[in-house]
């Protein structure tokens, strides 16, 4: 089966986060079952220059997929429509609901019958979670209403990565989302060994990291407010591209108000091949995101043996019961403070045992092939 996938950023990019990792893992894990063609932009998120050493406006072989890195002119007007129509495919796979270029334009072209009559699978990638949908809510509601009236939803298969996201899609779209298939995001193959040794020492501050895009959705300002209430010494390092300058300026104001017990550094973006090693250097991953349809970065922390403290806005739930961290409601700020202080009080031996438990939990997830089968079934069902 030939799958034509559209998304804004693909490998070798790394700054766009979840959707990129989801598709890359899918191509890696299902490449022997399906023939993937990917149309994407010619540069990474927020970059001004295209990738070096890649043929632009041409097909390139990247892993198990053929990838067309399109310039802005190649995506303008009817150019993308012509490219989709000229690319043989059995299923068209879209990776956003609101992306004007890679989703809205193709759906309009499909409605106007400018594209071949092929099944379409659309993955909203967490855009209908309450935390994400509330940002720019009135514009999103306006587009949602217009899209429904124009019939852009008709006949689509909706890909939800969890039962939580399926509920979000149904809540946002109602009867317009008639066919929802749940298929969990696929985990990567791991080539690195998790770090289970402990760097905890008596008197050493707890080393905490934040690894994500810096934007209101990822909720870095919440993390800083939490740390301002912690009564123990903390080193807090921030990794990720600055996606929202206004939000970053607000966060910098919060940093300046912190007392001397919390040391904060901005470490810049980290290439994906270094993420595993980065997580291995820290005692705790703090990620109070407003909403994720999956949260690849959570698994990357667990796979490195690093416990996590996240919001209960992702499919990663019951983490405290599993002994690998916490998933807490954003309305319970005091519980975040208590969790950080509990981690900081652990002895070196206790913390080493914790890391080993986290690493084993991640390995158990990797041994479960049910998500692979669910993704195969997603496309088979869509194609009838």
C-alpha angles and dihedrals in degrees: 000000000000116000121193109201125195122195136147099241132021137166135339081038118090108171098081096072127199107018091050092050092045094055093041091053091046092053091047096048099037101032092106091055102040137033107235125203116180129197113196142147123283096242143044122264112288092006121129097200128061123244116284121235093021126112107243120215089013138090117268129186111237116172109303095346141074107229128198110201103202126202119223091261090052089057097045127101113341095338094100091046090054091048093051092047091050095049113085111234142152097203131027111215119199122191106201139032100214103035103122096203106037100032115015096046094049092047091051090048089050091051089051089050093242091130131063114271099258133145113268125211117193125194112194091197096217096313091130096053110117093245093052099038093051091064107087088358100165093052091048092049091050093052092044091055094045092047091052093050091049091051095241090142095053113126097356124145111220117216113211118184093208143006087260091059092044087057091048092051092048091047093050099042106023114189091356088078097062099157117045120169120191114216117157119233111263122249121232125252107255120227096171128075115238115249107243099165115103127236091188113127132175107271094013112127118243107263110221128180138197114203115183145080112302102241137120091262092061090052102219090158089061090053091052092049089052093050091051087065097048113108097206132074112274135184109205120188122188121210125183146075118287101247097168118036094193092053091047091052089053090050091050089055089054091049091054090054094054119107124237095271091074118062114194128191131177107221100184127229120332122212112239094245088063098046094091092053092045093054090048090064095060136075098214140013112220113198116158094173120176091227144340129182088212117343108222090185090063091058091045089057093047091047089056090053093251117137118232137224108194141154120264089247097101134064088258100102140158091029095149091054089051089051096237104105140294139296107197136176114258089231091065101070093159090061090057089052091049092050093052092048091048090054091047092054095056118113121236092259094048092049093048089054089049093053091050090052091049092050092050090049090056092048090052090055091051092054091059110094096181093100091055091053091047092054092049088051091049094064095036090054093046091052091049 
